[in-house]
């Protein structure tokens, strides 16, 4: 008769998994953020998408978009602010 010996770390993987509900809620939140991002004015949407979805750094954005680095930083900041406000107002509509 063979005996199976499992290390403690084997069970740790099962303990760390998220519940189905948590996974669903995260997916819903990500979809909401994506859909709201797509409603931003083009100049903010472009830098937000390239920075957060394609992981381009500010200096890379500056080069790709042929913009001053400070302009990219400003657009990122303003885009995030607009996005944050839109998401908060949508959450307020739901409650």
C-alpha positions in Angstrom: 0.0 0.0 0.0 1.4 3.4 -1.0 1.0 6.4 1.2 0.6 9.9 -0.2 2.3 12.5 1.9 1.4 16.1 1.1 3.4 19.1 2.3 1.7 21.9 4.2 2.2 24.3 1.4 -0.1 22.2 -0.8 -3.1 23.1 1.3 -2.0 26.7 1.6 -2.8 27.2 -2.1 -6.4 26.2 -1.4 -6.7 28.5 1.6 -5.6 31.6 -0.4 -8.0 31.3 -3.3 -10.7 33.8 -3.4 -14.4 33.0 -3.1 -16.4 32.9 -6.3 -18.3 35.9 -5.0 -15.1 37.9 -4.5 -13.9 37.0 -8.0 -17.2 38.0 -9.5 -17.3 41.3 -7.7 -13.7 42.1 -8.8 -14.6 41.2 -12.4 -17.7 43.5 -12.2 -15.6 46.3 -10.8 -13.0 46.0 -13.5 -15.7 46.0 -16.2 -17.2 49.1 -14.6 -13.8 50.8 -14.7 -13.2 49.8 -18.3 -16.6 51.0 -19.5 -16.2 54.3 -17.6 -12.7 54.8 -19.0 -14.2 54.5 -22.5 -16.4 57.5 -21.8 -13.5 59.8 -21.0 -12.6 62.6 -23.5 -10.1 61.2 -26.1 -7.0 63.0 -24.7 -7.5 61.5 -21.2 -8.7 58.1 -22.4 -5.6 57.6 -24.6 -3.1 58.2 -21.8 -5.1 56.2 -19.2 -5.5 53.2 -21.5 -1.9 53.2 -22.6 -0.6 53.7 -19.1 -2.8 51.3 -17.2 -3.8 48.7 -19.7 -0.6 48.6 -21.8 1.8 49.4 -19.0 3.6 52.3 -20.8 5.6 54.6 -18.6 5.2 58.3 -18.7 8.4 58.8 -20.8 7.2 56.1 -23.2 3.8 57.9 -23.5 5.6 61.1 -24.1 7.5 59.6 -27.0 4.7 57.7 -28.5 2.2 60.6 -28.3 4.8 63.2 -29.2 3.8 65.2 -26.0 5.8 66.9 -23.3 6.3 64.7 -20.3 4.6 67.2 -18.0 1.6 67.2 -20.4 1.3 63.4 -20.1 1.5 63.7 -16.3 -1.2 66.3 -16.3 -3.5 64.3 -18.5 -3.0 61.2 -16.4 -3.8 63.2 -13.3 -6.9 64.9 -14.7 -8.0 61.7 -16.4 -7.8 59.8 -13.1 -9.8 62.6 -11.3 -12.5 62.5 -14.0 -12.6 58.7 -13.8 -12.8 58.7 -10.0 -15.7 61.3 -10.1 -17.6 59.4 -12.7 -17.3 56.1 -10.9 -18.4 57.7 -7.6 -21.4 59.2 -9.2 -22.4 55.9 -10.8 -22.0 54.2 -7.4 -24.2 56.9 -5.9 -26.9 56.2 -8.6 -26.9 52.5 -7.7 -27.3 53.1 -3.9 
